[in-house]
Amino acid sequence: MPGKHRREPRAWHWPILHRRGGLVAVIAASCLLLAGLGVGLDWGLTGPEQPPAAVPVLATPHQAALGVEHTASWSLPGSPTFISLSPDGRTAYVTRENPSQVVVLDTTTGHQIGTVPIPAGPAQFVSASHDGKRIYVSVFEDTPESPVHEIDVIDTHTLTQTAAIAQTARPFRVAVSPDDKRLLVPNHDIAQVSVVDAATNQITGVIDTPPNPHWVSFSRDGKLAFAANHMSNIVSVISMATQRVLAILPVGISPHSIAANPRYPIMANTDYNGDDVTMCNSDTLRVVATIPVGHNPQDIVWSPDGRFMFVVNNGSNNVSVIDAWSAKVIDTIPVGSGPTSIAVGPDDRAYVTNQNSNNLSVLQFATT
């Protein structure tokens, strides 16, 4: 949720990527200059799946198509704000504001199978661990002056809270490392990301970023993390070995959410006030495409095969479907009013929270 954010006056001296016309120059401490962007999309892939250099696609011998159908709407009163799925996609965890709780749904039927009260304050975001044993709920009032800033840890077997991890500012969505050992928490109002030991639920470090970290995503191997800095129009590249920012990459206006591709070295972020999506090569740290989408794109996820992106457009009440090979929108799917988040399961189903219309949109997609 965009909200009103204050800008923090800080000077940043990390390596920065500058776009000049069609070129991207990398200014690092060593003054290393990376090659500029050529014609088309240069993904810089390595390994057996690398496509021919002249073909601006990810890695496939044939062009695929995606069919998407809006198959159902599930009523969920109380302003649903965010959704996360269990690893098998059979259980959905949805935060809602009134009352503040996590609603647990069986995705095969759409029926509610449980709720978890969040008494500390409004439940804003939710993330599931990769082993499916825990969910992490971001709790705060939507004002910088809120006295409540915490991450509530929920056991998914008992649906009970097992810990509360205090934060120093509004914690946005938690990123869980691929091995489930570490959490990254973007503390929006103070330009910092907290590092949490998932075994002890203790903060073990703090990473300074440009203002204001809105979202974090780990790379596939967990060695890097990417933070969308909403007030700076920047994505920060974080080394998890040193827990420091390695480089910063200018993107569009008001980057909101960010997602690393599950199979390829690509990350993409939504630019909330720019009405577009920025795609970057996460190996070379180069912008490879800027893709116009709907109004106020708020959340983004990848299909399980890494071939397509689904972008929730909060201001136009629809979902943009992007073909990552061509970097173009191939479909736009109407959903409910005020969509805020999307989750995609391994069964090729997607679920969208519609905050204003108090329901979930269920989308079925198939690649041909």
Residue, then its C-alpha position, 0 to 999 in steps of 0.5 A: m500500500p503506497g501511503k504517505h512516506r517521508r523522505e530521509p535526507r541521506a547521502w548515498h555513495w554505493p556503486i550506482l547504475h546510470r541510464r543514458g539514452g539506450l545505454v546503462a553504465v555501471i559506476a563502481a568503486s573500481c570504476l568498472l564499466l559494464a558493456g552498454l545495452g544492445v538492440g533487443l533484450d540481452w539476458g546474459l544467460t549462461g549454461p545449457e539453456q542459453p539462447p542464441a545471441a540474436v534471439p531476445v528470449l529467455a531459453t526455449p526452442h519454441q514460442a509458448a502461449l498463455g491462456v488465462e481465465h477468471t474462474a471464480s470470486w470468493s467472498l471475503p469480508g473485512s478488507p482483504t489486503f494480502i495473500s500468501l500460499s503454502p508451498d503446495g498451493r493448497t492453503a491460502y493465508v490472507t490478511r484482513e483489516n476488520p477484524s485484524q486477522v489472518v484468514v486461512l482458506d482451502t484453495t481447492t474449495g475456497h472454504q475458510i478453514g481457520t483464522v488467526p487473530i492478530p491483536a497487536g494491530p492491523a495485519q498488513f502483509v503475510s509471507a510463508s516459509h518454504d517448508g510451510k511450517r510458519i507464516y510471518v505477519s507484518v503488523f503496523e498502523d499505516t502511519p509513521e507515528s504508529p507505536v506498533h511495529e512487529i512481525d508475528v510468527i504463526d505456526t501453520h499446524t496449530l494456527t497459533q502465534t509463537a513469537a513477536i519480533a519487534q521492529t523499529a519502524r513500519p515493517f513491510r512484507v518479510a522476505v524468507s531466504p531459500d533455506d528458511k534460515r534468515l528473514l529480511v524485513p524492510n523497515h520502511d520509514i527509517a531506510q533500513v532492512s532488518v536481518v532476522d535469525a529464523a531459528t531464534n526470531q532475533i534481529t542479528g543485523v541491520i542493512d542501511t538502504p536508500p529511502n524507503p525500503h518497500w519490498v525485498s526479494f532473495s535471489r534464487d541461490g540466496k546470495l543476493a537480495f533486492a530491495a525496492n526503495h519506494m522514495s528513491n526510485i532505486v533497487s538496492v542490491i544486497s550481498m547476504a555474505t557481507q550484509r551490505v548494499l553492493a550497488i543501486l539500480p535506478v528504476g521507475i517511479s515509486p518502486h513498490s514490490i519486487a520479485a526474483n525469477p524462480r528459474y532465470p537471473i531476472m528480477a522485476n519490480t512494479d513502479y507504482n507511480g510510473d505505471d510500468v514494470t522494470m525488468c533487470n538482469s540480476d547477474t549483470l545488474r542491467v535494466v533490460a526492459t521497461i514495460p507499460v502496464g495498468h494504473n498503479p501496479q502494486d504487486i508482482v509474481w512469476s509463474p512457476d516456470g519463470r516464463f510469465m509475470f502477473v502484475v496487480n494494477n491497483g488503480s485499474n482493477n486488473v492484472s497484466v500478464i507479461d511474457a518475459w521473453s518478449a517483455k510485452v503485456i499479452d493479456t489484461i484480466p479484469v478482477g475486483s475493486g482495489p486489487t492489492s496482491i497476487a499469489v500463484g500456486p504450483d497448480d497454475r492458479a493465481y489468487v488476487t485480493n480485492q480490498n474494496s470489493n471484499n473478495l478474492s479473484v481466482l485465475q486459472f492459466a495454462t501454457t500451450 
